[in-house]
């Protein structure tokens, strides 16, 4: 690999890491949990897609249908690549 290619790869990796840090920080700021959420023993998860899979309403409904069979409920759609779900801990399997 040439020096220019290595520098380009390093810059791309740094940009990707910064974009991930910004997304993670945004999720932390957007996902505040109220007293009601915590008192009622909710468990939360964020589903992420590498492509904008949640832009298409049919794709979103398919994912939500699959998740709902396990008891997960949509809380919010951050954007076309991230959604947040919740589940009562009493509904957990295992």
FENPENOR-V207588 format. One record per pair of residues at least 6 apart in sequence whose C-alpha atoms are under 6 Angstrom apart, sorted by the first residue. I is the first residue (numbers start at 0). J is the second residue. D is the distance in whole Angstrom. If there is no record, write none. Layout:
[[I;J;D] [I;J;D]]
This chain:
[[40;87;6] [40;88;6] [41;86;5] [41;87;5] [41;88;6] [42;85;5] [42;86;5] [42;87;6] [42;88;6] [43;84;6] [43;85;4] [44;83;6] [44;84;5] [45;82;6] [45;83;4] [46;81;6] [46;82;5] [47;80;6] [47;81;5] [48;80;5] [51;79;5] [51;80;5] [52;80;6] [53;59;5] [53;79;5] [53;80;6] [54;79;5] [70;86;6] [71;84;6] [71;85;5] [71;86;5] [72;84;5] [72;85;5] [73;84;4] [74;83;5] [74;84;5] [75;82;6] [75;83;5] [76;82;4]]
